[in-house]
Amino acid sequence: MPDFEVEYEFSVDPELKDVVPCQGMRTDFLYDGDDPQIEGINMIWPELLDGNGDVILDKRILPASKGTATMWIGMHESRVSIHRNRIQLGTKGYWVFGSKVYAKVIVTKIIGLFENEE
């Protein structure tokens, strides 16, 4: 089960202009206000949803420039030690490739963050 849900809006750094968004992309997560050189980036990956809230299964379908996605924390240890303390409704962040911003996000729903044990 995903850990939480976000609303996203692509806001692509010019250096990433040729990166095409698709289901399965492995952007990382950066909390708003964090410095990627100090706090680092997080292995939290999006699963894009369509306008009906269903997972987009066809990787050839381009997602909307604004939409929703469920988020999956890649490392259980960080779920417990970091993200359970930081993720809440309204938390702002970014999808990033390295330190380059690909999308702005805001947490809109907590799903399995406090239930997922693996």
VMD Tcl script that builds the backbone (N, CA, C; Angstrom):
set m [mol new atoms 354]
animate dup $m
set s [atomselect $m all]
$s set {name element resname resid chain x y z} {
  {N N MET 1 A 0.846 -1.174 0.000}
  {CA C MET 1 A 0.000 0.000 0.000}
  {C C MET 1 A 0.894 1.240 0.000}
  {N N PRO 2 A 0.527 2.255 -0.784}
  {CA C PRO 2 A 1.345 3.479 -0.812}
  {C C PRO 2 A 1.357 4.146 0.561}
  {N N ASP 3 A 2.345 4.992 0.774}
  {CA C ASP 3 A 2.484 5.668 2.059}
  {C C ASP 3 A 1.623 6.924 2.167}
  {N N PHE 4 A 1.544 7.680 1.076}
  {CA C PHE 4 A 0.735 8.896 1.102}
  {C C PHE 4 A 0.409 9.312 -0.326}
  {N N GLU 5 A -0.426 10.339 -0.450}
  {CA C GLU 5 A -0.838 10.848 -1.763}
  {C C GLU 5 A -0.489 12.326 -1.840}
  {N N VAL 6 A -0.163 12.767 -3.051}
  {CA C VAL 6 A 0.163 14.178 -3.276}
  {C C VAL 6 A -0.600 14.708 -4.488}
  {N N GLU 7 A -0.761 16.017 -4.502}
  {CA C GLU 7 A -1.110 16.733 -5.722}
  {C C GLU 7 A 0.208 17.242 -6.270}
  {N N TYR 8 A 0.400 17.103 -7.571}
  {CA C TYR 8 A 1.650 17.558 -8.185}
  {C C TYR 8 A 1.362 18.563 -9.283}
  {N N GLU 9 A 2.378 19.352 -9.567}
  {CA C GLU 9 A 2.358 20.243 -10.728}
  {C C GLU 9 A 3.778 20.255 -11.276}
  {N N PHE 10 A 3.920 19.844 -12.525}
  {CA C PHE 10 A 5.247 19.848 -13.114}
  {C C PHE 10 A 5.760 21.274 -13.184}
  {N N SER 11 A 6.978 21.453 -12.766}
  {CA C SER 11 A 7.664 22.744 -12.754}
  {C C SER 11 A 9.115 22.432 -13.066}
  {N N VAL 12 A 9.379 22.125 -14.292}
  {CA C VAL 12 A 10.622 21.491 -14.706}
  {C C VAL 12 A 11.780 22.480 -14.804}
  {N N ASP 13 A 12.882 22.106 -14.149}
  {CA C ASP 13 A 14.138 22.841 -14.290}
  {C C ASP 13 A 14.534 22.808 -15.764}
  {N N PRO 14 A 15.012 23.915 -16.326}
  {CA C PRO 14 A 15.384 23.936 -17.749}
  {C C PRO 14 A 16.343 22.817 -18.163}
  {N N GLU 15 A 17.204 22.378 -17.248}
  {CA C GLU 15 A 18.131 21.296 -17.580}
  {C C GLU 15 A 17.416 19.949 -17.757}
  {N N LEU 16 A 16.152 19.856 -17.321}
  {CA C LEU 16 A 15.396 18.605 -17.431}
  {C C LEU 16 A 14.311 18.688 -18.502}
  {N N LYS 17 A 14.376 19.703 -19.349}
  {CA C LYS 17 A 13.297 19.940 -20.316}
  {C C LYS 17 A 13.067 18.776 -21.271}
  {N N ASP 18 A 14.064 17.938 -21.483}
  {CA C ASP 18 A 13.908 16.811 -22.404}
  {C C ASP 18 A 13.453 15.523 -21.714}
  {N N VAL 19 A 13.292 15.553 -20.400}
  {CA C VAL 19 A 12.823 14.379 -19.665}
  {C C VAL 19 A 11.298 14.306 -19.796}
  {N N VAL 20 A 10.804 13.186 -20.311}
  {CA C VAL 20 A 9.369 13.007 -20.521}
  {C C VAL 20 A 8.775 12.300 -19.302}
  {N N PRO 21 A 7.763 12.905 -18.653}
  {CA C PRO 21 A 7.160 12.242 -17.493}
  {C C PRO 21 A 6.398 10.991 -17.921}
  {N N CYS 22 A 6.517 9.955 -17.108}
  {CA C CYS 22 A 5.796 8.719 -17.405}
  {C C CYS 22 A 5.639 7.902 -16.128}
  {N N GLN 23 A 4.709 6.975 -16.179}
  {CA C GLN 23 A 4.535 6.055 -15.063}
  {C C GLN 23 A 5.817 5.252 -14.893}
  {N N GLY 24 A 6.263 5.092 -13.666}
  {CA C GLY 24 A 7.467 4.336 -13.401}
  {C C GLY 24 A 8.719 5.173 -13.284}
  {N N MET 25 A 8.597 6.502 -13.519}
  {CA C MET 25 A 9.793 7.341 -13.388}
  {C C MET 25 A 10.243 7.327 -11.931}
  {N N ARG 26 A 11.519 7.400 -11.725}
  {CA C ARG 26 A 12.082 7.323 -10.381}
  {C C ARG 26 A 12.657 8.668 -9.956}
  {N N THR 27 A 11.756 9.636 -9.833}
  {CA C THR 27 A 12.172 10.902 -9.243}
  {C C THR 27 A 12.351 10.655 -7.750}
  {N N ASP 28 A 13.178 11.440 -7.105}
  {CA C ASP 28 A 13.302 11.375 -5.658}
  {C C ASP 28 A 12.504 12.521 -5.055}
  {N N PHE 29 A 12.447 12.572 -3.740}
  {CA C PHE 29 A 11.622 13.535 -3.027}
  {C C PHE 29 A 12.521 14.443 -2.192}
  {N N LEU 30 A 12.252 15.741 -2.264}
  {CA C LEU 30 A 12.958 16.735 -1.468}
  {C C LEU 30 A 11.914 17.550 -0.720}
  {N N TYR 31 A 12.054 17.626 0.590}
  {CA C TYR 31 A 11.136 18.450 1.375}
  {C C TYR 31 A 11.382 19.925 1.082}
  {N N ASP 32 A 10.298 20.703 1.015}
  {CA C ASP 32 A 10.402 22.145 0.835}
  {C C ASP 32 A 11.235 22.721 1.983}
  {N N GLY 33 A 12.222 23.527 1.644}
  {CA C GLY 33 A 13.076 24.146 2.648}
  {C C GLY 33 A 14.351 23.377 2.929}
  {N N ASP 34 A 14.420 22.114 2.519}
  {CA C ASP 34 A 15.640 21.326 2.719}
  {C C ASP 34 A 16.662 21.638 1.632}
  {N N ASP 35 A 17.914 21.553 1.995}
  {CA C ASP 35 A 19.016 21.700 1.048}
  {C C ASP 35 A 19.473 20.292 0.682}
  {N N PRO 36 A 19.422 19.925 -0.611}
  {CA C PRO 36 A 19.799 18.561 -0.976}
  {C C PRO 36 A 21.245 18.225 -0.609}
  {N N GLN 37 A 22.108 19.244 -0.482}
  {CA C GLN 37 A 23.500 19.006 -0.102}
  {C C GLN 37 A 23.651 18.748 1.397}
  {N N ILE 38 A 22.684 19.196 2.183}
  {CA C ILE 38 A 22.772 19.040 3.643}
  {C C ILE 38 A 21.839 17.925 4.116}
  {N N GLU 39 A 20.530 18.103 3.907}
  {CA C GLU 39 A 19.567 17.090 4.367}
  {C C GLU 39 A 19.487 15.903 3.412}
  {N N GLY 40 A 19.891 16.118 2.168}
  {CA C GLY 40 A 19.828 15.051 1.169}
  {C C GLY 40 A 18.449 14.928 0.550}
  {N N ILE 41 A 18.359 14.021 -0.421}
  {CA C ILE 41 A 17.087 13.727 -1.066}
  {C C ILE 41 A 16.624 12.353 -0.584}
  {N N ASN 42 A 15.371 12.044 -0.814}
  {CA C ASN 42 A 14.773 10.837 -0.258}
  {C C ASN 42 A 14.245 9.913 -1.346}
  {N N MET 43 A 14.404 8.621 -1.110}
  {CA C MET 43 A 13.883 7.623 -2.044}
  {C C MET 43 A 12.385 7.440 -1.783}
  {N N ILE 44 A 11.610 8.364 -2.310}
  {CA C ILE 44 A 10.150 8.289 -2.238}
  {C C ILE 44 A 9.674 8.503 -3.667}
  {N N TRP 45 A 9.044 7.491 -4.222}
  {CA C TRP 45 A 8.734 7.489 -5.644}
  {C C TRP 45 A 7.247 7.613 -5.920}
  {N N PRO 46 A 6.906 8.337 -7.002}
  {CA C PRO 46 A 5.499 8.532 -7.349}
  {C C PRO 46 A 4.920 7.389 -8.185}
  {N N GLU 47 A 3.629 7.198 -8.010}
  {CA C GLU 47 A 2.826 6.337 -8.887}
  {C C GLU 47 A 1.683 7.226 -9.367}
  {N N LEU 48 A 1.721 7.587 -10.633}
  {CA C LEU 48 A 0.798 8.571 -11.190}
  {C C LEU 48 A -0.611 8.015 -11.304}
  {N N LEU 49 A -1.589 8.878 -11.014}
  {CA C LEU 49 A -3.002 8.517 -11.090}
  {C C LEU 49 A -3.675 9.294 -12.216}
  {N N ASP 50 A -4.716 8.696 -12.785}
  {CA C ASP 50 A -5.467 9.404 -13.823}
  {C C ASP 50 A -6.519 10.296 -13.165}
  {N N GLY 51 A -7.331 10.943 -13.964}
  {CA C GLY 51 A -8.353 11.855 -13.460}
  {C C GLY 51 A -9.418 11.201 -12.603}
  {N N ASN 52 A -9.524 9.872 -12.672}
  {CA C ASN 52 A -10.494 9.130 -11.851}
  {C C ASN 52 A -9.867 8.581 -10.583}
  {N N GLY 53 A -8.570 8.842 -10.373}
  {CA C GLY 53 A -7.884 8.340 -9.197}
  {C C GLY 53 A -7.356 6.923 -9.347}
  {N N ASP 54 A -7.359 6.417 -10.580}
  {CA C ASP 54 A -6.836 5.079 -10.843}
  {C C ASP 54 A -5.389 5.174 -11.303}
  {N N VAL 55 A -4.613 4.147 -10.971}
  {CA C VAL 55 A -3.218 4.101 -11.392}
  {C C VAL 55 A -3.156 4.039 -12.915}
  {N N ILE 56 A -2.305 4.874 -13.508}
  {CA C ILE 56 A -2.085 4.837 -14.953}
  {C C ILE 56 A -1.246 3.601 -15.248}
  {N N LEU 57 A -1.814 2.661 -15.987}
  {CA C LEU 57 A -1.129 1.405 -16.262}
  {C C LEU 57 A -0.324 1.424 -17.550}
  {N N ASP 58 A -0.722 2.254 -18.491}
  {CA C ASP 58 A -0.049 2.331 -19.785}
  {C C ASP 58 A 1.060 3.383 -19.709}
  {N N LYS 59 A 2.309 2.941 -19.756}
  {CA C LYS 59 A 3.443 3.855 -19.628}
  {C C LYS 59 A 3.555 4.825 -20.791}
  {N N ARG 60 A 2.826 4.582 -21.861}
  {CA C ARG 60 A 2.868 5.486 -23.010}
  {C C ARG 60 A 1.960 6.697 -22.821}
  {N N ILE 61 A 1.063 6.639 -21.834}
  {CA C ILE 61 A 0.145 7.755 -21.580}
  {C C ILE 61 A 0.895 8.851 -20.836}
  {N N LEU 62 A 0.913 10.032 -21.408}
  {CA C LEU 62 A 1.542 11.173 -20.741}
  {C C LEU 62 A 0.624 11.677 -19.634}
  {N N PRO 63 A 1.152 11.847 -18.435}
  {CA C PRO 63 A 0.316 12.368 -17.353}
  {C C PRO 63 A 0.006 13.845 -17.564}
  {N N ALA 64 A -1.064 14.290 -16.925}
  {CA C ALA 64 A -1.442 15.701 -16.987}
  {C C ALA 64 A -0.357 16.546 -16.325}
  {N N SER 65 A -0.301 17.817 -16.670}
  {CA C SER 65 A 0.711 18.700 -16.079}
  {C C SER 65 A 0.437 18.956 -14.592}
  {N N LYS 66 A -0.821 18.758 -14.172}
  {CA C LYS 66 A -1.219 18.817 -12.759}
  {C C LYS 66 A -2.059 17.582 -12.496}
  {N N GLY 67 A -1.868 16.982 -11.337}
  {CA C GLY 67 A -2.658 15.797 -11.028}
  {C C GLY 67 A -2.333 15.254 -9.654}
  {N N THR 68 A -2.649 13.972 -9.471}
  {CA C THR 68 A -2.389 13.317 -8.194}
  {C C THR 68 A -1.523 12.088 -8.414}
  {N N ALA 69 A -0.834 11.731 -7.354}
  {CA C ALA 69 A 0.021 10.542 -7.383}
  {C C ALA 69 A 0.096 9.970 -5.977}
  {N N THR 70 A 0.180 8.657 -5.896}
  {CA C THR 70 A 0.505 8.040 -4.621}
  {C C THR 70 A 2.015 7.988 -4.518}
  {N N MET 71 A 2.517 7.946 -3.290}
  {CA C MET 71 A 3.957 7.987 -3.051}
  {C C MET 71 A 4.373 6.773 -2.230}
  {N N TRP 72 A 5.492 6.195 -2.623}
  {CA C TRP 72 A 6.023 4.979 -2.012}
  {C C TRP 72 A 7.399 5.261 -1.443}
  {N N ILE 73 A 7.569 5.109 -0.140}
  {CA C ILE 73 A 8.868 5.291 0.506}
  {C C ILE 73 A 9.694 4.037 0.249}
  {N N GLY 74 A 10.886 4.224 -0.311}
  {CA C GLY 74 A 11.707 3.098 -0.730}
  {C C GLY 74 A 12.475 2.408 0.388}
  {N N MET 75 A 12.723 3.098 1.476}
  {CA C MET 75 A 13.512 2.503 2.563}
  {C C MET 75 A 12.721 2.554 3.863}
  {N N HIS 76 A 12.393 1.368 4.386}
  {CA C HIS 76 A 11.590 1.306 5.610}
  {C C HIS 76 A 12.246 2.063 6.768}
  {N N GLU 77 A 13.566 1.962 6.883}
  {CA C GLU 77 A 14.252 2.624 7.996}
  {C C GLU 77 A 13.976 4.124 8.001}
  {N N SER 78 A 13.980 4.734 6.827}
  {CA C SER 78 A 13.718 6.174 6.770}
  {C C SER 78 A 12.241 6.483 7.003}
  {N N ARG 79 A 11.345 5.551 6.652}
  {CA C ARG 79 A 9.921 5.747 6.937}
  {C C ARG 79 A 9.740 5.969 8.435}
  {N N VAL 80 A 10.401 5.124 9.229}
  {CA C VAL 80 A 10.256 5.181 10.684}
  {C C VAL 80 A 11.044 6.347 11.278}
  {N N SER 81 A 12.297 6.504 10.882}
  {CA C SER 81 A 13.165 7.485 11.546}
  {C C SER 81 A 12.978 8.919 11.051}
  {N N ILE 82 A 12.475 9.100 9.838}
  {CA C ILE 82 A 12.366 10.456 9.274}
  {C C ILE 82 A 10.934 10.810 8.890}
  {N N HIS 83 A 10.359 10.033 7.977}
  {CA C HIS 83 A 9.147 10.465 7.294}
  {C C HIS 83 A 7.890 10.433 8.145}
  {N N ARG 84 A 7.789 9.519 9.096}
  {CA C ARG 84 A 6.622 9.524 9.981}
  {C C ARG 84 A 6.573 10.792 10.820}
  {N N ASN 85 A 7.717 11.420 11.010}
  {CA C ASN 85 A 7.774 12.674 11.767}
  {C C ASN 85 A 7.578 13.907 10.883}
  {N N ARG 86 A 7.793 13.763 9.586}
  {CA C ARG 86 A 7.761 14.942 8.706}
  {C C ARG 86 A 6.558 15.012 7.776}
  {N N ILE 87 A 6.051 13.865 7.347}
  {CA C ILE 87 A 4.929 13.852 6.405}
  {C C ILE 87 A 3.631 14.080 7.164}
  {N N GLN 88 A 2.884 15.069 6.728}
  {CA C GLN 88 A 1.547 15.335 7.251}
  {C C GLN 88 A 0.751 16.048 6.162}
  {N N LEU 89 A -0.537 16.163 6.358}
  {CA C LEU 89 A -1.351 16.886 5.379}
  {C C LEU 89 A -0.788 18.291 5.218}
  {N N GLY 90 A -0.579 18.692 3.974}
  {CA C GLY 90 A -0.077 20.028 3.686}
  {C C GLY 90 A 1.437 20.121 3.552}
  {N N THR 91 A 2.161 19.040 3.852}
  {CA C THR 91 A 3.615 19.071 3.679}
  {C C THR 91 A 3.932 19.342 2.216}
  {N N LYS 92 A 4.838 20.290 1.973}
  {CA C LYS 92 A 5.236 20.644 0.610}
  {C C LYS 92 A 6.597 20.034 0.303}
  {N N GLY 93 A 6.770 19.712 -0.960}
  {CA C GLY 93 A 8.043 19.161 -1.385}
  {C C GLY 93 A 8.180 19.210 -2.890}
  {N N TYR 94 A 9.157 18.458 -3.385}
  {CA C TYR 94 A 9.465 18.461 -4.814}
  {C C TYR 94 A 9.838 17.056 -5.262}
  {N N TRP 95 A 9.509 16.747 -6.506}
  {CA C TRP 95 A 10.093 15.587 -7.169}
  {C C TRP 95 A 11.352 16.109 -7.820}
  {N N VAL 96 A 12.442 15.420 -7.602}
  {CA C VAL 96 A 13.725 15.880 -8.128}
  {C C VAL 96 A 14.474 14.758 -8.827}
  {N N PHE 97 A 15.306 15.161 -9.765}
  {CA C PHE 97 A 16.339 14.316 -10.347}
  {C C PHE 97 A 17.636 14.955 -9.877}
  {N N GLY 98 A 18.360 14.286 -8.992}
  {CA C GLY 98 A 19.508 14.931 -8.373}
  {C C GLY 98 A 19.006 16.121 -7.580}
  {N N SER 99 A 19.556 17.294 -7.844}
  {CA C SER 99 A 19.083 18.500 -7.157}
  {C C SER 99 A 18.184 19.355 -8.053}
  {N N LYS 100 A 17.803 18.825 -9.211}
  {CA C LYS 100 A 16.984 19.568 -10.172}
  {C C LYS 100 A 15.500 19.267 -9.956}
  {N N VAL 101 A 14.709 20.309 -9.803}
  {CA C VAL 101 A 13.270 20.158 -9.542}
  {C C VAL 101 A 12.532 19.759 -10.809}
  {N N TYR 102 A 11.681 18.745 -10.667}
  {CA C TYR 102 A 10.846 18.287 -11.770}
  {C C TYR 102 A 9.372 18.627 -11.548}
  {N N ALA 103 A 8.935 18.629 -10.286}
  {CA C ALA 103 A 7.545 18.964 -9.976}
  {C C ALA 103 A 7.440 19.458 -8.540}
  {N N LYS 104 A 6.459 20.317 -8.303}
  {CA C LYS 104 A 6.100 20.749 -6.954}
  {C C LYS 104 A 4.987 19.826 -6.472}
  {N N VAL 105 A 5.035 19.439 -5.193}
  {CA C VAL 105 A 3.997 18.561 -4.654}
  {C C VAL 105 A 3.549 19.044 -3.288}
  {N N ILE 106 A 2.325 18.620 -2.924}
  {CA C ILE 106 A 1.798 18.881 -1.588}
  {C C ILE 106 A 1.049 17.629 -1.137}
  {N N VAL 107 A 1.291 17.209 0.092}
  {CA C VAL 107 A 0.653 16.005 0.629}
  {C C VAL 107 A -0.825 16.283 0.885}
  {N N THR 108 A -1.678 15.426 0.321}
  {CA C THR 108 A -3.124 15.603 0.450}
  {C C THR 108 A -3.810 14.466 1.213}
  {N N LYS 109 A -3.102 13.351 1.393}
  {CA C LYS 109 A -3.714 12.211 2.085}
  {C C LYS 109 A -2.613 11.315 2.641}
  {N N ILE 110 A -2.794 10.864 3.873}
  {CA C ILE 110 A -1.911 9.861 4.471}
  {C C ILE 110 A -2.592 8.515 4.249}
  {N N ILE 111 A -1.864 7.555 3.700}
  {CA C ILE 111 A -2.471 6.249 3.401}
  {C C ILE 111 A -1.865 5.184 4.320}
  {N N GLY 112 A -0.695 4.685 3.994}
  {CA C GLY 112 A -0.113 3.602 4.773}
  {C C GLY 112 A 1.135 3.981 5.540}
  {N N LEU 113 A 1.427 5.259 5.655}
  {CA C LEU 113 A 2.655 5.739 6.285}
  {C C LEU 113 A 2.876 5.145 7.667}
  {N N PHE 114 A 1.815 5.040 8.446}
  {CA C PHE 114 A 1.947 4.554 9.822}
  {C C PHE 114 A 1.584 3.073 9.950}
  {N N GLU 115 A 1.207 2.456 8.846}
  {CA C GLU 115 A 0.837 1.042 8.860}
  {C C GLU 115 A 1.894 0.168 8.215}
  {N N ASN 116 A 2.535 0.673 7.150}
  {CA C ASN 116 A 3.526 -0.109 6.410}
  {C C ASN 116 A 4.709 -0.428 7.316}
  {N N GLU 117 A 4.993 -1.690 7.453}
  {CA C GLU 117 A 6.109 -2.111 8.312}
  {C C GLU 117 A 7.259 -2.702 7.507}
  {N N GLU 118 A 7.143 -2.743 6.185}
  {CA C GLU 118 A 8.237 -3.244 5.345}
  {C C GLU 118 A 8.387 -2.365 4.137}
}
mol reanalyze $m
mol bondsrecalc $m
mol representation Tube
mol addrep $m
